[in-house]
Amino acid sequence: MINTSTTRQGLGRQLPPLFIHVEIYFIQKGCTPEDAAFFFRHYQQQGWKHTNGTPVANWKTLACDWIWTMKYDKTP
């Protein structure tokens, strides 16, 4: 029998996520483990909430936006 509680981990909705899942996701997207740690610490300190106080529903969606901004938003 497959343990669904462990096979569903890391899909994005588990909050707070395990750091290893965040690190793997960032590495898959071409980022460094340090980038993953910075993201993880930031949202860990925020209590996994957006700046307006609403809870994060999916950390992978949030990480995707973070990565895009980090790589492509070169606003001074």
Backbone as a printed PyTorch tensor [residue, N CA C, xyz], in Angstrom:
tensor([[[  0.8340,  -1.1790,   0.0000],
         [  0.0000,   0.0000,   0.0000],
         [  0.8810,   1.2450,   0.0000]],

        [[  0.5160,   2.2480,  -0.7860],
         [  1.2600,   3.4890,  -0.8890],
         [  0.7810,   4.4490,   0.1940]],

        [[  1.7140,   5.0630,   0.8980],
         [  1.3880,   6.0520,   1.9210],
         [  1.1900,   7.4000,   1.2330]],

        [[ -0.0630,   7.8090,   1.0660],
         [ -0.3560,   9.0430,   0.3400],
         [  0.0980,  10.2840,   1.0880]],

        [[  0.2430,  10.2050,   2.4040],
         [  0.6840,  11.3910,   3.1380],
         [  2.1350,  11.7390,   2.7970]],

        [[  2.9580,  10.7470,   2.4870],
         [  4.3390,  11.0410,   2.1220],
         [  4.5020,  11.2320,   0.6210]],

        [[  3.6820,  10.5940,  -0.1930],
         [  3.8160,  10.7410,  -1.6380],
         [  3.2860,  12.0920,  -2.1070]],

        [[  2.4680,  12.7750,  -1.3160],
         [  1.9100,  14.0610,  -1.7060],
         [  2.7450,  15.2290,  -1.1900]],

        [[  3.7590,  14.9480,  -0.4160],
         [  4.6040,  16.0220,   0.0970],
         [  5.3800,  16.6630,  -1.0490]],

        [[  5.5930,  17.9580,  -0.9210],
         [  6.3940,  18.6690,  -1.8970],
         [  5.6390,  19.1310,  -3.1170]],

        [[  4.3310,  18.9290,  -3.1440],
         [  3.5480,  19.3290,  -4.3110],
         [  3.1930,  20.8060,  -4.3190]],

        [[  3.4150,  21.4950,  -3.2220],
         [  3.1620,  22.9280,  -3.2030],
         [  2.1690,  23.3740,  -2.1680]],

        [[  1.2550,  22.5190,  -1.7860],
         [  0.2160,  22.9220,  -0.8470],
         [  0.5670,  22.6330,   0.6090]],

        [[  1.5900,  21.8330,   0.8430],
         [  2.0100,  21.5270,   2.2080],
         [  2.7380,  22.7390,   2.7740]],

        [[  2.1850,  23.3080,   3.8280],
         [  2.7850,  24.4900,   4.4430],
         [  2.9620,  24.2640,   5.9220]],

        [[  4.0650,  24.6340,   6.4880],
         [  5.2440,  25.0920,   5.7550],
         [  5.8830,  23.9230,   5.0110]],

        [[  6.4980,  24.2120,   3.8760],
         [  7.1440,  23.1270,   3.1420],
         [  8.4180,  22.6920,   3.8450]],

        [[  8.8720,  21.5170,   3.5200],
         [ 10.1820,  21.0870,   3.9850],
         [ 11.2230,  21.8330,   3.1600]],

        [[ 12.3020,  22.2620,   3.8020],
         [ 13.3230,  23.0090,   3.0710],
         [ 13.8730,  22.2010,   1.9020]],

        [[ 14.0480,  20.9050,   2.0690],
         [ 14.6080,  20.0810,   0.9950],
         [ 13.7350,  20.1460,  -0.2610]],

        [[ 12.4230,  20.2360,  -0.0910],
         [ 11.5330,  20.3420,  -1.2540],
         [ 11.7130,  21.6840,  -1.9460]],

        [[ 11.8660,  22.7370,  -1.1560],
         [ 12.0970,  24.0690,  -1.7260],
         [ 13.4380,  24.0860,  -2.4590]],

        [[ 14.4540,  23.5210,  -1.8340],
         [ 15.7860,  23.4960,  -2.4420],
         [ 15.7690,  22.7450,  -3.7690]],

        [[ 15.1360,  21.5980,  -3.7970],
         [ 15.0460,  20.8160,  -5.0400],
         [ 14.3270,  21.6150,  -6.1200]],

        [[ 13.2240,  22.2680,  -5.7610],
         [ 12.4570,  23.0550,  -6.7340],
         [ 13.3240,  24.1710,  -7.3190]],

        [[ 14.0350,  24.8940,  -6.4600],
         [ 14.8840,  25.9790,  -6.9420],
         [ 16.0010,  25.4600,  -7.8410]],

        [[ 16.6120,  24.3610,  -7.4820],
         [ 17.6800,  23.7930,  -8.3060],
         [ 17.1330,  23.3660,  -9.6610]],

        [[ 15.9330,  22.7790,  -9.6810],
         [ 15.3030,  22.3840, -10.9460],
         [ 15.0470,  23.5900, -11.8440]],

        [[ 14.8520,  24.7450, -11.2420],
         [ 14.5830,  25.9720, -12.0020],
         [ 15.8650,  26.7400, -12.3310]],

        [[ 17.0200,  26.1330, -12.0530],
         [ 18.2920,  26.7530, -12.4080],
         [ 18.8200,  27.7430, -11.3870]],

        [[ 18.3340,  27.6610, -10.1610],
         [ 18.7770,  28.5590,  -9.0940],
         [ 19.7170,  27.8150,  -8.1560]],

        [[ 20.2750,  28.5560,  -7.2310],
         [ 21.2220,  27.9750,  -6.2850],
         [ 20.5250,  27.5790,  -4.9840]],

        [[ 21.1600,  26.7150,  -4.2050],
         [ 20.6210,  26.4080,  -2.8800],
         [ 20.5320,  27.6610,  -1.9950]],

        [[ 21.4360,  28.6050,  -2.2050],
         [ 21.3880,  29.8570,  -1.4480],
         [ 20.1400,  30.6650,  -1.7820]],

        [[ 19.7410,  30.6560,  -3.0710],
         [ 18.4960,  31.3260,  -3.4710],
         [ 17.3100,  30.6930,  -2.7550]],

        [[ 17.3090,  29.3700,  -2.6930],
         [ 16.2290,  28.6390,  -2.0230],
         [ 16.1940,  28.9860,  -0.5410]],

        [[ 17.3640,  29.0550,   0.0880],
         [ 17.4370,  29.3620,   1.5140],
         [ 16.9350,  30.7710,   1.7930]],

        [[ 17.2570,  31.7220,   0.9230],
         [ 16.8020,  33.0980,   1.1000],
         [ 15.2740,  33.1710,   1.0260]],

        [[ 14.6970,  32.5150,   0.0160],
         [ 13.2370,  32.4550,  -0.1440],
         [ 12.5960,  31.8040,   1.0800]],

        [[ 13.1440,  30.6520,   1.4750],
         [ 12.5780,  29.8970,   2.5870],
         [ 12.6080,  30.7170,   3.8770]],

        [[ 13.7480,  31.3250,   4.1830],
         [ 13.8620,  32.1350,   5.4110],
         [ 12.9030,  33.3100,   5.3950]],

        [[ 12.7930,  33.9580,   4.2400],
         [ 11.9040,  35.1140,   4.1200],
         [ 10.4630,  34.7390,   4.4750]],

        [[  9.9590,  33.6920,   3.8510],
         [  8.5650,  33.3190,   4.0960],
         [  8.3730,  32.6010,   5.4270]],

        [[  9.3970,  31.9630,   5.9320],
         [  9.3210,  31.3660,   7.2660],
         [  9.1160,  32.4870,   8.2930]],

        [[  9.8720,  33.5780,   8.1280],
         [  9.7360,  34.7260,   9.0350],
         [  8.3790,  35.4040,   8.8910]],

        [[  7.8070,  35.3540,   7.6880],
         [  6.4900,  35.9530,   7.4310],
         [  5.3520,  35.0500,   7.9010]],

        [[  5.6750,  33.8510,   8.3610],
         [  4.6350,  32.9020,   8.7540],
         [  3.8960,  32.3220,   7.5590]],

        [[  4.5740,  32.2710,   6.4170],
         [  3.9980,  31.7780,   5.1610],
         [  2.7140,  32.5310,   4.8250]],

        [[  2.8220,  33.8540,   4.9280],
         [  1.7230,  34.7590,   4.5540],
         [  2.2520,  35.7760,   3.5660]],

        [[  1.3410,  36.2620,   2.7170],
         [  1.6690,  37.3400,   1.7800],
         [  1.8050,  38.6400,   2.5650]],

        [[  2.3070,  39.6770,   1.9160],
         [  2.4930,  40.9620,   2.5990],
         [  1.1750,  41.5530,   3.0960]],

        [[  0.0650,  41.1780,   2.4740],
         [ -1.2380,  41.6810,   2.9250],
         [ -1.8430,  40.8340,   4.0480]],

        [[ -1.1020,  39.8050,   4.4860],
         [ -1.5450,  38.9870,   5.6120],
         [ -2.3130,  37.7320,   5.2580]],

        [[ -2.6370,  37.5390,   3.9830],
         [ -3.3560,  36.3250,   3.5980],
         [ -2.3870,  35.1410,   3.5440]],

        [[ -2.8410,  33.9780,   3.9790],
         [ -1.9630,  32.7960,   3.9660],
         [ -1.5930,  32.3810,   2.5410]],

        [[ -0.3910,  31.8940,   2.3900],
         [  0.0590,  31.3430,   1.1130],
         [ -0.7000,  30.0400,   0.8850]],

        [[ -1.2650,  29.8770,  -0.3020],
         [ -2.0170,  28.6640,  -0.6100],
         [ -1.1130,  27.6020,  -1.2550]],

        [[ -0.1420,  28.0640,  -2.0390],
         [  0.7310,  27.1340,  -2.7510],
         [  2.1230,  27.7430,  -2.8250]],

        [[  3.0850,  27.1640,  -2.1160],
         [  4.4190,  27.7560,  -2.0700],
         [  5.1280,  27.6820,  -3.4090]],

        [[  4.7820,  26.7130,  -4.2550],
         [  5.4500,  26.6140,  -5.5600],
         [  5.0490,  27.7690,  -6.4760]],

        [[  3.8100,  28.1890,  -6.4050],
         [  3.3750,  29.3410,  -7.1810],
         [  4.1320,  30.5760,  -6.7180]],

        [[  4.2490,  30.7280,  -5.4200],
         [  4.9780,  31.8410,  -4.8330],
         [  6.4550,  31.7850,  -5.2380]],

        [[  7.0520,  30.6100,  -5.1850],
         [  8.4550,  30.4400,  -5.5580],
         [  8.6830,  30.7380,  -7.0360]],

        [[  7.7380,  30.3470,  -7.8660],
         [  7.8490,  30.6160,  -9.2960],
         [  7.9010,  32.1200,  -9.5440]],

        [[  7.0220,  32.8680,  -8.8990],
         [  7.0210,  34.3330,  -9.0280],
         [  8.3260,  34.9200,  -8.4940]],

        [[  8.7940,  34.4040,  -7.3670],
         [ 10.0420,  34.8610,  -6.7460],
         [ 11.2130,  34.6650,  -7.7140]],

        [[ 11.2840,  33.4830,  -8.3000],
         [ 12.3720,  33.1500,  -9.2250],
         [ 12.3130,  34.0420, -10.4570]],

        [[ 11.1330,  34.2320, -11.0120],
         [ 10.9900,  35.0750, -12.1930],
         [ 11.4700,  36.4870, -11.8890]],

        [[ 11.0420,  37.0170, -10.7540],
         [ 11.4530,  38.3660, -10.3640],
         [ 12.9660,  38.4190, -10.1760]],

        [[ 13.5190,  37.4180,  -9.5240],
         [ 14.9570,  37.3640,  -9.2620],
         [ 15.7510,  37.3170, -10.5750]],

        [[ 15.2660,  36.5590, -11.5500],
         [ 16.0080,  36.3770, -12.8000],
         [ 15.7570,  37.4680, -13.8200]],

        [[ 14.5250,  37.9620, -13.9030],
         [ 14.1640,  38.7980, -15.0480],
         [ 13.7610,  40.2210, -14.7130]],

        [[ 13.3660,  40.4990, -13.5130],
         [ 12.9570,  41.8620, -13.1880],
         [ 14.1970,  42.6540, -12.7780]],

        [[ 14.7170,  43.3940, -13.6980],
         [ 15.9480,  44.1640, -13.4670],
         [ 15.6480,  45.6260, -13.1520]],

        [[ 14.5090,  45.8630, -12.5100],
         [ 14.1290,  47.2340, -12.1480],
         [ 15.1440,  47.7820, -11.1500]],

        [[ 15.7080,  48.9550, -11.4560],
         [ 16.7050,  49.5360, -10.5310],
         [ 16.1210,  49.9410,  -9.1920]]])
